[in-house]
């Protein structure tokens, strides 16, 4: 099962025969448009209705209390902004519907919470930096009173901020700086060499290293340093490549990839699988778990 930022993600994609009605144009999404369904149906019903009817009305993803379901490819436009065939909203933004908004209640609250997390993850996937300029509401494009419940409750500012905060949280650089691969030292200085390997180059530590490598009575002479340098270089095993630092500890490969800012789409995962010796990658749960272990190191 696939998750996006911890939210269950499924698809019921519109058949290509309906592209001309539902999503005629190729699109590189630049922003997200948030909607309320003004209905009390679950996401799978919203999407199945969308992809089977013949109306020129469409949205990309519906989110309910259980997860997110996609109906329109994210690289095609959908008709959800009411700003016309060439409107910016219709042609450049991904439409996300939040379910159960008509009656509200706990299912709606959970749907909205899920949408906040999902949209933050979606922004990462789509390389959209979440800001007040990229997280838009339907109303911004056509003046329609949507997302109606959020507007009625005067919470647009806080919902928008919650999405941006969540995006910032999951994209925040890990607290530890990324280790840069050390360049092989070509110079003759033992200190430079140790520094390049991020090894303590103090006299005390060099003395220890010298003793370990059979250099007696190390006092730091040029000859001893050269001897030590040669021994260290000779015994240096190729450094294992460190997995990228991530604070993510969960079990979702996609979430892990998002947390280390790597592409998480299927073709990228297939490539990582090949690189990590996993043959015939099909994206099964077992393969994803195996790949996560290999990439993260646990
Ligand atoms: Zn709307």
Boltz pocket constraint, residues with backbone or C-beta under 6 A from the ligand:
constraints:
  - pocket:
      binder: B
      contacts: [[A, 34], [A, 35], [A, 36], [A, 80], [A, 138], [A, 146], [A, 147]]
      max_distance: 6.0
